[in-house]
Amino acid sequence: MLAPDGTRRPCPDLDRWVADVTPEQLRLMHRDMIATRRIDREGVALQRQGELGLWAPAEGQEGVQIGTAHALRRDDFAFISYREHGVAYARGAQPGDFVSIWRAEEHSSYDPYAIGVSNPQIIIGAQTLHAVGYAMGIQRDALHAAPGTRADQAAVSYFGDGASSQGDVHEAMVFAASFGAPVVFVCSNNQWAISEPVALQSRTPIVRRAAGYGMAARRIDGNDPFVCLAAMREALQRARTGGGPSLIEAVTYRIGPHTTSDDPTRYRSEAEVDAWRRRDPIARLEAYLRSMGELSDAQAQDAAALGERVATEMRAACLSMVTKAPLAIFDHVYAQPHSGIAREREQYRAYLRGFDDAE
Ligand SMILES: Cc1ncc(C[n+]2csc(CCOP(=O)(O)OP(=O)(O)O)c2C)c(N)n1
């Protein structure tokens, strides 16, 4: 829909899904993308300064994250991976939420039910199963819904090209298709699974796998936030109206390293990264808005200033975090007492006794 220079191109398949989008909605998307990038850069800086254990950069993937997240309804639920900072931000995560996990202070900071976003998943692909389970729950709730109540929520699972090789993802798609579950699978194909190129893992475009499950699918430009919004709206409407699951393969690129522990110069060329830098999703939406006369310098400055404020709050929250006693890590794993966790806590307590005052 938007060429890399921001030119609007007709897209007969999807145009109707964004026909009612206002310039204000696009400006909000632009603002969220800028904040996401700023959060991301602050995360990298904090890790490099020794304040975070790890960070998984999202730079370059703001288009798919914000474009699809803006299509969601408040009562939908997103199951994200460790890289979807933008989805969490767009749904209401607070600046401090982006650091507590990566500083190893909390298993989760925000209340997943409050913003409709799961804890970031580290186990590759597991969140596809969680999303399908949640979507099947929506179907069952609908059977008992009181008349007049809404029972057309949808679940969405974000995962990477590498995750698509996991057995979990296959099982999730089989169940989703068999049960017609209201779920959207968003595969952010950022070309690399750490050092493995997508071409090695998927001999055909990932989107084609959907046909084998009997699922609707689209392959879209993940660096075009506008088409991401349109394709997600289409897939969500399918989910809400009994049309079952969909797969969106959003073709994008990870500009940064896999995580702050990775050195991408060992497996990819600068020329490749440069080519993708020229397809920047933020610059693209900005160019489109400006070409329409819908983004003034003052509005762009406001968006940048908001990004700075979010980053400043994130850093302040990080630096003021009080480190808990090591055993506190077991406190909120389950709501109820759990014998397995109790056993692990005791084992860890015994281990800590080997250190002075560590408990
Ligand atoms: C089940 C499992 N296997 C292996 C890993 C180690 N691991 C962490 S990230 C990653 C690559 C994931 O690539 P992809 O799904 O393309 O997502 P991206 O990191 O590119 O966003 C791997 C193999 C893991 N976390 N979980």
The ligand as an SDF file (V2000), in Angstrom:
LIG
                    3D

 26 27  0  0  0  0  0  0  0  0999 V2000
   12.3180  -23.9260   22.2570 C   0  0  0  0  0  0  0  0  0  0  0  0
   13.5040  -23.0100   22.0620 C   0  0  0  0  0  0  0  0  0  0  0  0
   14.5240  -23.4220   21.2820 N   0  0  0  0  0  0  0  0  0  0  0  0
   15.6080  -22.6180   21.0920 C   0  0  0  0  0  0  0  0  0  0  0  0
   15.6640  -21.3950   21.7110 C   0  0  0  0  0  0  0  0  0  0  0  0
   16.8720  -20.4700   21.4860 C   0  0  0  0  0  0  0  0  0  0  0  0
   16.4860  -19.3800   20.5910 N   0  0  0  0  0  0  0  0  0  0  0  0
   16.2270  -18.1610   21.0910 C   0  0  0  0  0  0  0  0  0  0  0  0
   15.7810  -17.0790   19.8890 S   0  0  0  0  0  0  0  0  0  0  0  0
   15.9860  -18.2380   18.6870 C   0  0  0  0  0  0  0  0  0  0  0  0
   15.7250  -17.8790   17.2260 C   0  0  0  0  0  0  0  0  0  0  0  0
   14.3160  -17.4380   16.9900 C   0  0  0  0  0  0  0  0  0  0  0  0
   14.1910  -16.9200   15.6850 O   0  0  0  0  0  0  0  0  0  0  0  0
   12.8210  -16.3900   15.1410 P   0  0  0  0  0  0  0  0  0  0  0  0
   11.7040  -17.2970   15.5210 O   0  0  0  0  0  0  0  0  0  0  0  0
   12.9870  -16.1430   13.6780 O   0  0  0  0  0  0  0  0  0  0  0  0
   12.5430  -15.0330   15.9170 O   0  0  0  0  0  0  0  0  0  0  0  0
   13.4480  -13.7200   16.0130 P   0  0  0  0  0  0  0  0  0  0  0  0
   14.3830  -13.9340   17.1770 O   0  0  0  0  0  0  0  0  0  0  0  0
   14.1450  -13.5380   14.7270 O   0  0  0  0  0  0  0  0  0  0  0  0
   12.4910  -12.6200   16.3140 O   0  0  0  0  0  0  0  0  0  0  0  0
   16.3840  -19.4460   19.2190 C   0  0  0  0  0  0  0  0  0  0  0  0
   16.6510  -20.6570   18.4300 C   0  0  0  0  0  0  0  0  0  0  0  0
   14.5920  -21.0130   22.5390 C   0  0  0  0  0  0  0  0  0  0  0  0
   14.5640  -19.8420   23.1590 N   0  0  0  0  0  0  0  0  0  0  0  0
   13.5120  -21.8290   22.6890 N   0  0  0  0  0  0  0  0  0  0  0  0
  1  2  1  0
  2  3  1  0
  2 26  2  0
  3  4  2  0
  4  5  1  0
  5  6  1  0
  5 24  2  0
  6  7  1  0
  7  8  2  0
  7 22  1  0
  8  9  1  0
  9 10  1  0
 10 11  1  0
 10 22  2  0
 11 12  1  0
 12 13  1  0
 13 14  1  0
 14 15  2  0
 14 16  1  0
 14 17  1  0
 17 18  1  0
 18 19  2  0
 18 20  1  0
 18 21  1  0
 22 23  1  0
 24 25  1  0
 24 26  1  0
M  CHG  1   7   1
M  END
$$$$
